[in-house]
Amino acid sequence: MRSMAYRRAHEELAAELDLASVLIRARVRAGLTQEQLADRMETSQSVIARLESGRSRPSTQTLERVAAATGTRLKIRFERSRARA
């Protein structure tokens, strides 16, 4: 984290990684494998893997499908950013 370029790259990916982590937690709490979640969403396991890796930005519609498939509710909110040093 000493490198400014590394810090910038990390900050840029933070939102995607946070979302990926939330998706994984929802699936695990529902007791589902990636394959089972994919079946419930009528998609493929590779799509779920991409979502959970943070390599793709899901639409709100996709997030709603994940919520329905995991028995959760989608809640989107804005929070204040941390002050930059």
C-alpha positions in Angstrom: 0.0 0.0 0.0 3.0 2.3 0.0 2.8 2.8 -3.8 0.4 5.5 -4.8 -0.4 3.5 -8.0 -1.2 0.4 -6.0 -3.4 2.4 -3.6 -5.3 4.0 -6.4 -5.9 0.6 -8.1 -7.0 -0.9 -4.8 -9.5 2.0 -4.2 -10.9 1.6 -7.8 -11.5 -2.1 -7.2 -12.8 -1.8 -3.6 -16.5 -1.4 -4.6 -16.4 -4.4 -6.9 -14.7 -6.5 -4.3 -17.1 -5.4 -1.6 -20.1 -6.3 -3.8 -18.5 -9.7 -4.7 -18.1 -10.4 -1.0 -21.7 -9.5 -0.3 -22.9 -11.8 -3.1 -20.8 -14.7 -1.7 -22.1 -14.2 1.8 -25.8 -14.2 0.6 -25.2 -17.5 -1.3 -23.4 -19.1 1.6 -26.0 -18.0 4.1 -28.7 -19.5 1.9 -26.7 -22.8 1.9 -26.3 -22.8 -1.8 -23.4 -23.8 -4.1 -22.7 -21.7 -7.1 -24.4 -24.3 -9.3 -27.5 -24.3 -7.1 -27.7 -20.5 -7.2 -27.3 -20.6 -11.0 -30.1 -23.1 -11.3 -32.4 -20.9 -9.2 -31.5 -17.9 -11.3 -31.7 -19.9 -14.6 -28.2 -19.0 -15.6 -24.8 -20.8 -15.6 -22.4 -21.5 -12.8 -19.7 -19.5 -14.7 -21.9 -16.4 -14.5 -22.1 -16.8 -10.8 -18.4 -17.3 -10.6 -17.8 -14.0 -12.5 -20.2 -12.2 -10.2 -18.4 -13.5 -7.1 -15.0 -12.7 -8.5 -15.8 -9.0 -8.9 -14.9 -9.3 -12.7 -18.3 -8.1 -13.8 -20.7 -5.4 -12.7 -24.1 -6.8 -12.2 -27.2 -4.8 -13.1 -29.9 -4.0 -10.5 -32.1 -6.6 -12.2 -29.3 -9.3 -11.7 -28.9 -8.3 -8.1 -32.7 -8.6 -7.6 -32.5 -12.1 -9.1 -29.7 -13.0 -6.7 -31.8 -11.7 -3.8 -34.9 -13.7 -4.8 -32.8 -16.9 -5.3 -31.1 -16.5 -1.9 -34.3 -15.5 0.0 -32.9 -12.0 0.8 -34.0 -8.5 0.0 -31.9 -6.1 -2.2 -31.2 -2.8 -0.4 -29.1 -0.2 -2.2 -27.8 2.9 -0.3 -25.3 5.6 -0.6 -22.8 6.3 2.1 -20.3 9.1 2.6 -16.9 8.4 1.2 -13.9 8.4 3.5 -11.9 11.6 3.4 -8.9 11.3 1.1 -5.5 11.9 2.6 
